[in-house]
Amino acid sequence: MPERSAASRLIANSRWNVASFGVALVTNFLTIPLAIAAIGMDQFGSAGLVLGVLAPLALIGTVIGQVLVRDLAREQAVADVSLSRRIVWSAVSWCSAGALGVGLLAAACGPWVMNNLSRGQGSGRSWAVPIAAGFAAWLLQQFCFLAQAVLAARQAYRSLAIANAAGALLASLAVIGLSRVWGNDFGFLAGTALGFGLLLLLLTAGVATECPALLRPSRWGRAESDPILHFVRWQGAAHFAGSVANQVDRYVLGVVAPLAVVGQYNVAMRLQEVVHMGVLKVGEVLYPHFCATSDQPGSTRAHFFLRASWLVNMISAAALAPLIPLATPLITLWVDANAAAYGGQILRTLATAGIVGSGVNVFTFFAMATGQTERLAYINLFHSGLMVTLTIPLIFLIGPVAAGMAYVVGNLIRWCAANWVTQGHFDDSVSGRSLMRASAMPLVCGLVVGWCLQLAWPPQAIDWAAMLAWYLASGLTVLGAGMALAALSGEGRGWLRDLQRSILHRRAADPIKA
């Protein structure tokens, strides 16, 4: 019964995350074409390049936020407010120190890096002002990560969702407004910075409502900082390498192609990222749960891990697979035919890579929560090195349409490594067949359905109503196929029954409130 209550609570938390993601999805769809219309594809490409250069350094807020969730979710911190305050302010202090270093690095090296990455129309211009605006956006985002981590650790997903949804709306208005005022990449970047600033205010208000004591400054010592430094040592290196690998397509395109092509890549990547972030929002509630249950028996954790993997992978495949057949008409309808020239093929490749890559999402949360950060770091470092090694020659030899191909290969190898580590961790509690059933079967369903639709019945130029119908029908087809395959085995039928009971238990216990 406690396990079922935990599952029901996780479903409720995911519901709030999905709701805020829905708002973010709508605002992104409205913001990007209006921003491109205001500043042009070239300026959108250069703005994306600035953000892409700073993106790997977001490891500071991201990784410190992850360790903050882990430490605050543990029973000792939940029961001891003074300890929680010391943990929070240790994280804030280290994040501030890291941000200072990034600011100095951006001021010293940023213009030189941008001039070398934009050898097309952007070379020779002054990049100081766009980099300053981009850094402001980056800085505010890091502290947003910390505030989000506090709310997630306290399971305050209602407050987190409300802040994120309201922040997405305000950020959309800021980006569109300032893009129209300045009409260039600075306007887009300044709007992005203003959006993160408003989001930080909303998140701080959420923390003040849910756990006001944590906002009072507190002294901290090595007992609070050492776990952060140990976690950051491995996870920070892995995150940095992974982020560089994720951005390498953008970097190479900036060198070999006009900034307009970088803009088309940004459009495709934004679509894939928005859907993939929605999937992460569904699964990220597992991280504090894994942290809080790390002392449970291995068999109990293994059973929950398999169920969670199967469910999250099914949702991921159903959300990403429709992007494969809809890539070209979606970008054409969303922006224009010019953006879809390279963007359509790039989006199909990125969606394929995203489906394969989503197979490690649950493993990543589990590894971070159970002290396997060193193993996770080695996997991610190898994955990143492989992607960088493959991306550069592929784009130079084949051209912009090769963007994302290395992502597919790298994600497949990372997925294999993650499954191998998972089976080794659980020993006899998880069989190879069960692991494949939970992690491979949903992904194969998504890939087969998506590419069969693309090859046999690709949709042509359609309106938004037809686009939505196509997306829903494709996603439901993936879900139906995945559930049908799961029902062929006794273990899969057990997962379906557990899911049904968790949903019914949640509705019976609390049909409205989360």
C-alpha positions in Angstrom: 0.0 0.0 0.0 2.8 2.5 0.7 4.3 1.8 -2.7 1.0 2.4 -4.3 0.6 5.7 -2.4 4.1 6.7 -3.5 3.2 5.9 -7.1 0.0 7.9 -6.9 1.9 10.9 -5.4 4.4 10.7 -8.3 1.5 10.6 -10.8 0.1 13.7 -9.2 3.4 15.5 -9.2 3.9 14.6 -12.9 0.5 16.0 -13.6 1.5 19.4 -12.3 4.8 19.2 -14.3 2.9 18.3 -17.5 0.5 21.1 -17.0 3.3 23.7 -16.7 5.0 22.1 -19.7 1.8 22.5 -21.7 1.9 26.3 -21.0 5.6 26.4 -21.9 4.9 24.5 -25.1 2.1 26.9 -26.2 4.2 30.0 -25.4 7.2 28.6 -27.3 5.1 28.0 -30.3 3.9 31.5 -30.2 7.2 33.2 -29.3 9.7 31.7 -31.8 7.9 32.6 -35.1 7.1 36.1 -33.8 10.7 36.7 -32.7 12.1 35.5 -36.0 9.7 37.8 -37.8 11.0 40.7 -35.7 14.7 40.0 -36.0 15.2 37.8 -39.0 16.7 34.3 -39.3 20.3 35.5 -39.4 19.9 37.4 -36.1 18.0 34.4 -34.6 20.9 32.2 -35.6 23.5 34.5 -34.0 21.4 34.8 -30.8 21.2 31.0 -30.6 25.0 30.8 -31.1 25.6 33.1 -28.2 23.3 31.0 -26.0 25.0 27.8 -27.3 28.4 29.0 -26.3 27.2 29.7 -22.8 25.1 26.5 -22.5 27.8 24.1 -21.4 28.6 26.4 -18.5 25.0 26.0 -17.2 26.4 22.9 -15.4 26.9 25.3 -12.4 23.2 25.8 -11.6 22.1 22.4 -13.1 24.5 20.2 -11.1 24.4 22.2 -7.9 20.6 22.0 -8.2 20.7 18.3 -8.6 22.8 17.8 -5.5 20.5 20.2 -3.7 17.5 18.0 -4.5 19.3 15.0 -3.3 20.4 16.4 0.0 17.2 18.3 0.8 15.0 15.2 0.0 16.6 13.0 2.6 14.8 12.4 5.8 17.4 14.1 8.0 17.2 17.4 6.1 13.4 17.2 6.0 13.3 17.0 9.8 16.0 19.5 10.5 15.3 23.0 9.2 18.6 24.4 10.3 20.4 21.7 8.3 18.3 22.5 5.3 19.2 26.2 5.5 22.9 25.4 5.7 22.6 23.1 2.6 20.7 25.8 0.6 23.0 28.6 1.4 26.1 26.5 0.7 24.6 25.8 -2.7 23.9 29.5 -3.3 27.4 30.5 -2.3 29.1 27.9 -4.6 26.7 28.9 -7.5 27.6 32.6 -7.0 31.4 31.8 -7.0 31.0 29.7 -10.2 28.9 32.5 -11.8 31.7 35.0 -11.1 34.2 32.9 -12.8 32.0 32.4 -15.9 31.4 36.1 -16.1 35.1 36.8 -16.2 35.6 34.1 -18.8 32.8 35.4 -21.0 34.2 39.0 -20.8 37.7 37.9 -21.7 37.1 35.2 -24.3 33.5 35.5 -25.5 34.1 37.9 -28.4 37.0 35.9 -29.7 35.0 32.7 -29.6 32.0 34.2 -31.3 34.2 35.7 -34.1 35.7 32.2 -34.7 32.3 30.4 -34.7 30.6 32.9 -37.1 32.9 33.1 -40.0 30.0 33.8 -42.3 27.9 37.0 -42.0 28.7 37.4 -38.3 32.5 37.6 -38.5 34.1 41.0 -37.7 31.2 42.5 -35.8 31.3 43.5 -32.1 29.9 40.7 -29.9 30.4 42.4 -26.6 26.8 43.6 -26.1 25.1 40.4 -27.3 27.4 38.4 -25.0 26.6 40.7 -22.0 22.9 40.1 -22.6 23.4 36.4 -23.0 25.4 36.2 -19.8 22.7 38.0 -17.9 20.2 35.4 -19.1 22.6 32.6 -18.2 23.3 34.1 -14.7 19.6 34.4 -13.8 18.9 30.9 -15.2 21.4 29.4 -12.7 19.6 30.8 -9.7 16.3 29.7 -11.2 17.7 26.1 -11.2 18.4 26.4 -7.5 15.0 27.7 -6.6 13.4 25.0 -8.7 15.5 22.4 -6.9 14.3 23.6 -3.5 10.7 23.3 -4.5 11.2 19.9 -6.2 13.0 18.5 -3.1 10.1 19.6 -0.9 7.7 17.9 -3.3 6.0 21.4 -3.8 5.2 20.6 -7.5 2.0 22.7 -7.5 3.9 25.9 -6.6 6.7 24.9 -9.0 4.3 24.4 -11.8 2.4 27.6 -11.2 5.7 29.6 -11.1 7.0 27.9 -14.2 3.8 28.4 -16.2 3.5 32.1 -15.2 7.2 32.6 -15.9 6.8 31.1 -19.4 4.0 33.5 -20.2 5.9 36.5 -19.0 9.1 35.4 -20.7 7.3 35.0 -24.0 6.0 38.6 -23.7 9.5 39.8 -22.8 11.2 38.1 -25.7 8.6 39.2 -28.3 8.5 42.8 -26.9 12.2 43.4 -26.8 12.8 41.6 -30.1 10.4 44.1 -31.7 11.9 47.1 -29.9 15.5 46.4 -30.9 15.0 44.2 -34.0 18.2 42.2 -33.5 19.9 39.4 -31.6 20.4 41.7 -28.6 16.7 42.3 -28.3 16.1 38.5 -28.3 18.8 37.9 -25.7 17.7 40.8 -23.5 14.1 39.5 -23.6 15.4 36.1 -22.6 17.3 37.6 -19.6 14.2 39.6 -18.5 12.2 36.4 -18.7 14.5 34.5 -16.5 14.6 37.4 -14.0 10.8 37.4 -13.8 10.8 33.6 -13.4 13.3 33.9 -10.5 11.0 36.3 -8.7 8.1 33.9 -9.1 10.1 30.9 -7.9 11.4 32.9 -4.9 7.8 33.7 -4.0 7.0 30.0 -4.2 9.9 29.1 -1.9 8.8 31.9 0.5 5.3 30.3 0.5 6.3 26.6 0.9 9.4 26.9 3.1 10.1 30.5 4.1 12.8 29.5 6.7 15.1 28.5 3.9 15.3 32.1 2.6 17.0 33.3 5.8 20.8 33.3 5.2 22.8 30.8 7.2 26.4 30.0 7.8 27.6 26.7 6.4 30.7 24.6 6.7 32.5 21.7 5.2 29.8 19.2 6.2 27.5 21.0 3.8 29.9 22.0 1.0 31.9 18.7 0.7 28.9 16.7 -0.7 28.4 19.4 -3.3 32.0 19.5 -4.3 32.2 15.7 -4.5 29.0 15.5 -6.6 30.1 18.4 -8.9 33.4 16.8 -9.5 31.9 13.9 -11.4 28.5 15.1 -12.5 29.9 18.6 -13.4 32.5 17.1 -15.8 29.9 14.8 -17.4 27.4 17.6 -17.7 29.9 20.0 -19.3 31.1 17.4 -21.8 27.5 16.4 -22.6 26.5 20.0 -23.1 29.4 20.7 -25.4 28.5 17.6 -27.4 24.9 18.7 -27.6 26.0 22.1 -29.0 28.7 20.9 -31.3 26.3 20.7 -34.3 25.6 24.4 -33.8 29.3 25.3 -33.4 30.3 23.4 -36.6 27.4 24.9 -38.6 28.5 28.3 -37.5 31.9 27.7 -39.0 30.8 26.1 -42.3 27.4 27.6 -43.1 25.7 31.0 -43.1 24.0 32.1 -39.8 20.6 31.5 -41.5 21.4 27.8 -41.5 22.3 28.0 -37.8 18.9 29.7 -37.3 17.1 26.8 -39.1 19.0 24.3 -36.9 17.9 26.4 -33.9 14.2 26.1 -35.0 14.5 22.3 -35.3 16.4 22.0 -32.0 13.9 24.2 -30.2 11.0 21.9 -31.3 12.8 18.8 -30.2 14.0 20.3 -27.0 10.5 21.5 -26.0 9.0 18.1 -26.5 12.0 16.4 -24.8 11.8 18.8 -21.8 8.1 17.9 -21.4 9.2 14.2 -21.2 11.8 15.1 -18.6 9.2 17.0 -16.6 7.2 13.8 -16.4 10.2 11.8 -15.2 12.1 14.3 -13.0 9.7 13.7 -10.1 11.5 10.3 -9.8 14.7 11.9 -8.6 13.6 13.0 -5.2 11.7 9.7 -4.8 14.9 7.7 -5.6 16.8 9.9 -3.1 14.3 9.3 -0.4 14.0 5.5 -1.0 17.7 4.7 -1.6 17.8 2.6 1.6 14.9 0.3 0.6 15.6 -3.4 -0.3 17.1 -3.9 -3.7 14.1 -6.0 -5.0 11.6 -3.2 -4.1 13.7 -0.6 -5.8 14.2 -2.9 -8.9 10.5 -3.5 -9.3 9.8 0.3 -9.1 12.7 1.1 -11.4 11.3 -1.3 -14.1 7.8 0.1 -13.9 9.0 3.7 -14.0 11.4 3.0 -16.9 8.6 1.4 -19.0 6.1 4.1 -18.3 8.5 7.1 -18.9 9.9 5.4 -22.1 6.4 4.9 -23.4 5.5 8.5 -22.8 8.8 9.7 -24.3 8.3 7.6 -27.5 4.7 8.7 -27.9 5.7 12.4 -27.5 8.7 12.3 -29.9 7.7 9.8 -32.6 5.1 12.2 -34.2 7.9 14.7 -34.9 9.4 12.3 -37.5 6.6 12.4 -40.0 5.5 15.9 -39.1 8.9 17.6 -39.2 8.8 19.4 -42.5 5.1 20.5 -42.5 5.3 21.5 -38.8 8.3 23.8 -39.4 6.7 25.2 -42.6 3.5 25.9 -40.8 5.2 27.2 -37.6 7.8 29.5 -39.3 8.0 29.2 -43.1 9.2 27.0 -45.9 12.7 28.5 -45.8 13.1 27.4 -42.2 12.0 23.9 -43.2 14.6 23.6 -46.0 17.2 22.0 -43.7 15.1 22.1 -40.6 12.8 19.3 -41.6 15.5 16.7 -42.1 17.4 17.9 -39.0 14.2 17.6 -36.9 13.6 14.1 -38.0 17.2 13.2 -37.1 16.9 14.9 -33.7 13.6 13.3 -32.9 15.1 9.9 -33.7 18.0 10.7 -31.4 15.7 12.0 -28.7 13.7 8.7 -28.7 16.8 6.6 -28.3 18.3 9.1 -25.7 15.2 9.1 -23.6 15.9 5.5 -22.7 18.5 6.6 -20.2 16.4 9.3 -18.4 15.2 7.1 -15.5 18.7 5.5 -15.2 20.2 9.0 -14.9 17.9 10.1 -12.0 18.5 6.7 -10.3 22.3 6.8 -10.7 22.5 10.3 -9.3 20.3 9.4 -6.3 22.2 6.2 -5.4 25.8 7.4 -5.5 26.7 6.2 -9.0 27.7 9.6 -10.2 31.2 8.3 -11.1 29.8 5.6 -13.4 27.3 8.0 -14.9 30.1 10.5 -15.5 32.2 7.9 -17.4 29.3 7.0 -19.6 28.5 10.6 -20.4 32.1 11.5 -21.1 32.5 8.6 -23.5 29.1 9.6 -25.1 30.2 13.2 -25.5 33.6 12.4 -26.9 32.0 10.1 -29.5 29.5 12.7 -30.6 32.2 15.4 -31.0 34.4 13.0 -32.9 31.7 12.0 -35.3 29.9 15.4 -35.7 32.8 17.4 -37.1 33.7 15.1 -40.1 30.0 14.3 -40.8 29.0 18.0 -41.2 32.1 18.9 -43.1 31.7 16.0 -45.5 27.9 15.8 -45.9 26.8 19.3 -45.1 24.1 20.8 -42.7 21.7 17.8 -43.3 24.2 15.7 -41.2 23.4 17.7 -38.1 22.2 15.3 -35.4 23.4 12.1 -37.0 26.2 11.6 -34.4 23.5 12.2 -31.7 21.7 9.1 -32.8 24.8 6.9 -32.7 26.0 8.4 -29.4 22.7 7.9 -27.7 22.4 4.3 -28.8 25.8 3.5 -27.3 25.0 5.4 -24.1 21.7 3.5 -23.8 23.5 0.1 -24.1 26.1 1.2 -21.4 23.3 2.4 -19.1 21.5 -0.9 -19.3 24.7 -2.8 -18.6 25.4 -0.7 -15.5 21.8 -1.0 -14.3 21.8 -4.8 -14.5 25.1 -4.9 -12.7 23.7 -2.7 -9.9 20.6 -4.8 -9.3 22.4 -8.2 -9.7 19.8 -10.9 -9.7 16.9 -8.5 -9.0 16.6 -7.6 -12.6 16.9 -9.9 -15.6 18.2 -8.9 -18.9 14.8 -9.7 -20.5 12.9 -7.5 -18.0 15.3 -4.7 -18.6 14.9 -4.9 -22.4 11.1 -5.1 -22.0 11.1 -1.9 -19.9 13.7 0.1 -21.8 13.8 -1.2 -25.4 10.3 -2.2 -26.3 8.7 1.3 -25.9 11.5 3.0 -27.9 11.3 0.5 -30.7 7.5 1.1 -30.9 8.2 4.9 -31.3 10.9 4.5 -33.9 8.9 2.0 -36.0 5.6 3.9 -35.9 7.3 7.3 -36.6 9.4 6.1 -39.5 6.7 3.9 -41.1 4.4 7.0 -41.2 7.2 9.1 -42.7 8.0 6.5 -45.4 4.6 5.2 -46.2 2.2 8.1 -45.5 4.1 11.4 -45.0 1.7 14.3 -44.3 1.8 17.3 -46.7 1.2 21.0 -46.0 -1.8 21.0 -43.5 -3.4 23.4 -41.1 -3.0 23.5 -37.4 -6.2 21.4 -36.7 -5.0 18.6 -39.0 -1.5 18.9 -37.5 -2.8 18.4 -34.0 -5.0 15.5 -35.1 -2.0 13.9 -36.8 0.2 14.4 -33.7 -2.4 12.9 -31.4 -3.2 10.0 -33.7 0.5 9.2 -34.1 1.2 9.4 -30.4 -1.8 7.2 -29.5 -0.7 4.7 -32.0 2.7 4.4 -30.3 1.0 4.1 -26.9 -1.4 1.5 -28.2 1.3 -0.6 -29.8 3.5 -0.4 -26.7 0.7 -1.5 -24.3 -0.3 -4.3 -26.7 3.3 -5.6 -26.7 3.5 -5.2 -22.9 0.3 -7.3 -22.5 2.0 -10.2 -24.3 4.1 -11.0 -21.1 3.0 -11.6 -17.6 5.4 -9.0 -16.3 4.1 -6.4 -18.8 0.5 -7.2 -17.8 1.6 -6.6 -14.2 2.9 -3.1 -15.1 -0.4 -2.3 -16.8 -2.4 -3.4 -13.7 -0.1 -1.4 -11.4 -0.6 1.7 -13.6 -4.3 1.3 -13.6 -4.4 0.8 -9.8 -2.2 3.8 -9.2 -4.4 6.1 -11.3 -7.6 4.8 -9.6 -6.1 5.1 -6.2 -5.1 8.7 -6.9 -8.5 9.6 -8.1 -10.2 7.9 -5.1 -7.8 9.6 -2.6 -7.8 13.1 -4.0 -9.4 13.8 -7.4 -8.5 17.5 -7.5 -5.6 18.4 -5.3 -2.0 17.4 -5.9 
